[in-house]
Amino acid sequence: MKNAIIIHGMPSKEEYFEVGRSSSSNNQWLPWLQAKLVKQNILAQTPEMPEPYNPKYEEWKKVFEQFDINEETILIGHSCGGGFLIRWLSESSTKVGKVFLVAPWLDVEKYLKTGMFDFNIDKNLGQKTKGVSVLYSLDDEDYILDTIEKIKKETENIHFIEYKDKGHFCIEDLGGEEFPELLDLILK
């Protein structure tokens, strides 16, 4: 059975503890995508990563690797979650299915002090997959566009999908919780 793991991004500490706000793993388009994939007989998980507002790679890796990850596994990461997947793929020898990185962030500006992105990108990480697609929008923040440039320079055989008006692919940018473009790419 195919499975999918959807990794959320990094909220601010204030957002994370805001009363009435959904958890990071149950926010934005993640629950919508999870439900759509389950209805396609793809077991989809959206794990809640520890202290997402202050991400530490080893802690995220422990949670992530509790799941069955194999050549049929579809990996999806948004923002910091996409950056996490780039590091995990760079450092792992595990072969996976398709990978979708939505507005990935690698902290090029060295904002974090947790070591989350202290690694070298494996330029051949795409060879460990059935294809890597990076979705980004030209109207996103500069720090995301800097990450996109870094990925373009340091990798090979990665498919880039450019949008002009999707911002950071959050609910307010997409006009709701649905993200049909991503679902179509996954099911293609």
C-alpha positions in Angstrom: 0.0 0.0 0.0 1.3 3.4 -0.9 1.7 5.9 1.9 2.5 9.6 2.3 4.0 11.6 5.0 3.2 15.3 5.1 5.6 17.5 7.1 4.4 20.9 8.3 6.4 24.1 8.5 7.7 26.3 11.4 5.1 28.5 13.1 6.2 31.3 15.4 6.1 30.5 19.1 3.2 32.9 19.5 1.2 31.2 16.7 2.0 27.7 18.1 0.6 28.6 21.6 -2.3 30.7 20.3 -5.6 29.5 21.9 -8.0 28.2 19.3 -5.3 27.7 16.6 -5.0 24.3 15.1 -1.8 22.3 15.7 0.9 22.7 13.0 0.1 19.2 11.6 -3.6 20.0 11.3 -3.3 23.4 9.8 -3.2 25.1 6.3 -3.9 22.6 3.5 -2.4 19.6 5.3 -5.7 18.1 6.6 -7.4 18.6 3.2 -4.5 16.9 1.4 -4.4 14.1 3.9 -8.1 13.4 3.4 -7.9 13.5 -0.4 -4.9 11.1 -0.4 -6.7 8.7 2.0 -9.7 8.6 -0.4 -7.2 7.5 -3.1 -6.1 4.6 -0.9 -2.9 6.3 0.1 -2.3 6.1 3.8 -1.4 9.7 4.6 0.1 10.9 7.9 0.7 14.4 9.1 3.0 14.0 12.2 3.3 16.8 14.7 7.0 17.7 15.0 8.4 18.5 18.4 8.7 22.2 19.2 8.0 23.3 15.6 8.7 26.9 16.5 12.3 25.9 17.5 13.1 22.9 15.2 15.9 20.6 16.0 16.8 18.1 13.2 17.5 15.0 15.4 14.2 15.4 17.3 12.2 15.8 14.0 14.1 12.9 12.5 13.1 10.6 15.4 9.4 11.4 14.9 9.7 11.1 11.1 11.5 7.7 11.1 8.8 6.1 13.2 6.8 5.8 10.0 7.3 3.2 7.3 9.5 4.9 4.7 10.2 3.0 1.5 10.2 3.2 -2.3 6.4 3.7 -2.3 6.4 6.5 0.2 5.4 9.9 -1.0 7.0 12.7 0.9 5.5 16.2 1.1 7.0 19.1 3.0 5.9 22.7 3.4 8.5 25.4 4.2 10.7 24.2 7.1 9.2 20.7 6.6 10.5 20.9 3.0 13.9 21.9 4.2 13.8 19.0 6.7 13.1 16.6 3.9 16.0 17.9 1.9 18.4 17.3 4.8 16.9 13.9 5.5 17.2 12.8 1.8 20.8 14.2 1.7 21.9 12.2 4.7 19.8 9.0 4.3 20.4 6.1 2.0 16.7 5.1 2.0 15.0 5.2 -1.4 11.6 6.8 -1.5 8.8 7.5 -4.0 7.9 11.0 -5.2 8.9 14.0 -3.2 7.1 17.4 -3.2 8.7 20.4 -1.6 6.3 23.3 -1.2 8.1 26.7 -0.6 11.0 24.9 1.1 13.1 26.8 3.5 16.8 26.0 4.3 17.6 29.0 6.6 20.2 30.4 4.2 20.3 33.6 6.3 21.2 31.5 9.4 18.3 32.7 11.5 18.0 29.5 13.5 20.5 28.6 16.3 19.4 24.9 16.6 21.6 23.3 13.9 18.5 22.3 11.9 20.1 23.1 8.6 23.8 22.6 9.3 24.4 20.1 6.5 25.5 19.8 2.9 22.9 19.2 0.3 23.5 15.9 -1.6 23.5 17.1 -5.2 22.2 13.7 -6.3 19.4 13.4 -3.7 16.9 13.2 -6.5 18.4 9.8 -7.4 17.1 8.4 -4.1 13.5 9.2 -5.2 11.0 8.6 -8.0 11.2 12.4 -8.7 11.5 15.6 -6.7 9.3 18.6 -7.5 9.8 22.0 -5.9 6.8 24.3 -5.9 7.5 28.0 -5.3 5.9 31.3 -6.0 7.7 34.5 -7.1 5.7 36.6 -4.6 7.0 34.6 -1.6 9.4 36.1 0.9 13.1 36.6 -0.1 14.3 34.0 2.3 12.3 31.4 0.5 13.5 32.6 -2.9 17.1 32.4 -1.6 16.5 28.8 -0.7 15.1 28.1 -4.1 18.3 29.5 -5.7 20.4 27.4 -3.4 18.5 24.2 -4.3 18.8 25.1 -8.0 22.6 25.6 -7.7 23.4 22.6 -5.5 21.2 19.8 -7.0 20.6 18.0 -10.2 17.5 16.4 -11.7 15.0 18.4 -9.6 11.8 19.6 -11.2 10.9 23.2 -10.3 7.3 24.5 -10.7 7.1 28.3 -10.6 3.9 30.2 -9.7 3.5 34.0 -9.6 0.7 34.5 -7.1 0.7 31.7 -4.5 2.8 33.5 -1.8 3.9 31.0 0.8 1.1 28.6 -0.1 -0.8 29.3 3.1 -4.6 29.4 3.4 -4.7 33.2 2.8 -2.4 32.9 -0.2 -4.4 30.0 -1.8 -7.8 31.5 -1.0 -8.8 28.5 1.2 -7.6 25.2 2.6 -7.7 23.4 -0.8 -4.5 22.9 -2.9 -5.7 21.0 -6.0 -2.5 21.8 -8.0 -0.5 19.8 -5.5 -3.0 16.9 -5.3 -2.9 16.7 -9.1 0.9 16.5 -9.2 0.9 13.8 -6.5 -1.7 11.7 -8.3 -0.1 12.1 -11.8 
